[in-house]
Amino acid sequence: METIYLDHSATTPVHPEVLGAMMTYFGHHFGNASSIHREGRFAREAVEAARFQVAALIGADPAEIVFTGGGTEADNLAILGSAFAEQAGRNHIITTAIEHHAVENACRHLESQGFEVTWLPVDGQGRVSPESVEKAITAKTFLITVMHANNEIGTVEPLQEIGAISRSKGILLHTDAVQSVGKIPVRVDELGVDLLSLAGHKIYGPKGTGALYVRRGTVLKPITFGGHQEGGMRHGTENIPGVVGLGKACQIALRDLDTQRAHLEGLRDLLLTKICEGIPDAHVNGHPNGRLPHLLSVSFAGISGEALVRELDLRGVAVSAGSACTAGSTKISHVLAALGMEEALAVGTLRFSMGRDNTPAEVLQAASLLKRLVNRRRM
Ligand SMILES: Cc1ncc(COP(=O)(O)O)c(C=O)c1O
């Protein structure tokens, strides 16, 4: 049975061109980028070419890219690194109630170390208001961290407005753009961010790869200790095949951004129409327009989302119950709770996230299966 994979927000398959680019660096060119001989130089050139490709996707300068071991590490480096660097006695961070655990738990760790964190609420569609960000700023605020797009409901946050506020107050702005990069245009200057996290495995690159954009002049302290790699910001011998794969994935994402966006929006809207036509009382989560093109979060009252995921899986359709990172847990996600959803509705939430290889026929098949399963459970 072929799987209809509709869980691209959890992870994506490695693109064949990405795999092709990586293979050379597993075998033939296996050098250490710190070595000065020919093999080392090949590796160094590959790392720098990848840095250029990552920077191009987000409108940054290659010198502003630090490779990391994924999105979580990029978030940690941004948040802990700016906290450790803060010398002026400022100890206040502003964030939202719907951040990914990578940001949430980095902030909680700082709270446990005496930092103050303001957790801003969001509205029923998952948006934080820029006014609430501005109001929360105190003389002690050194960092605002607001995700670009939410991984559970797809809502895109008003970062440009928040960026204007942070710049006018001279406060660092970090964004976790792990879900938005490669799906919608992400340009660091337009958003006005100083720090931005991205991850390879959400954009058809390898798992365990990512990057942090660090605006020139931003002072960060490393959170690891070791050699001189990545300008002293991230230590350890570089994962050359991984970095090459991340670079290639970014290059493809930039090349295909417009066509993929249209393709994904078409699939999402088809799925949405079919669900709304076929299943009474389907509740669509997130912002109606300001959201990611590939993601649809829908709640079905009186039904267990997790049970539905299992039933769909048995029939070859892979989706997620809420966030992939909280799958398996029975308590409702902090994101759905922050939207003010009733528990009975929140537990019946499914996340569909389409990808480049999905077809309208697959979406129609998944929608009709879903309709049968939900309506049968409700009988
Ligand atoms: C919004 C967001 N931030 C961070 C991460 C963590 O990235 P990684 O899996 O590369 O550590 C994820 C992964 O699900 C995510 O969706």
Ligand as a Chemical Component Dictionary entry (heavy atoms), coordinates in Angstrom:
data_LIG
# 
_chem_comp.id                   LIG 
_chem_comp.type                 NON-POLYMER 
_chem_comp.pdbx_formal_charge   0 
_chem_comp.three_letter_code    LIG 
# 
loop_
_chem_comp_atom.comp_id 
_chem_comp_atom.atom_id 
_chem_comp_atom.alt_atom_id 
_chem_comp_atom.type_symbol 
_chem_comp_atom.charge 
_chem_comp_atom.model_Cartn_x 
_chem_comp_atom.model_Cartn_y 
_chem_comp_atom.model_Cartn_z 
_chem_comp_atom.pdbx_ordinal 
LIG C1 C1 C 0 8.288  25.961 14.407 1  
LIG C2 C2 C 0 9.358  24.945 14.698 2  
LIG N1 N1 N 0 10.458 25.335 15.361 3  
LIG C3 C3 C 0 11.445 24.485 15.649 4  
LIG C4 C4 C 0 11.368 23.163 15.286 5  
LIG C5 C5 C 0 12.492 22.247 15.635 6  
LIG O1 O1 O 0 13.311 22.023 14.522 7  
LIG P1 P1 P 0 14.254 20.717 14.492 8  
LIG O2 O2 O 0 13.338 19.547 14.355 9  
LIG O3 O3 O 0 15.112 20.912 13.275 10 
LIG O4 O4 O 0 15.042 20.713 15.734 11 
LIG C6 C6 C 0 10.225 22.702 14.620 12 
LIG C7 C7 C 0 10.070 21.269 14.268 13 
LIG O5 O5 O 0 8.987  20.720 14.280 14 
LIG C8 C8 C 0 9.196  23.614 14.308 15 
LIG O6 O6 O 0 8.092  23.247 13.659 16 
# 
loop_
_chem_comp_bond.comp_id 
_chem_comp_bond.atom_id_1 
_chem_comp_bond.atom_id_2 
_chem_comp_bond.value_order 
_chem_comp_bond.pdbx_ordinal 
LIG C1 C2 SING 1  
LIG C2 N1 SING 2  
LIG C2 C8 DOUB 3  
LIG N1 C3 DOUB 4  
LIG C3 C4 SING 5  
LIG C4 C5 SING 6  
LIG C4 C6 DOUB 7  
LIG C5 O1 SING 8  
LIG O1 P1 SING 9  
LIG P1 O2 DOUB 10 
LIG P1 O3 SING 11 
LIG P1 O4 SING 12 
LIG C6 C7 SING 13 
LIG C6 C8 SING 14 
LIG C7 O5 DOUB 15 
LIG C8 O6 SING 16 
# 
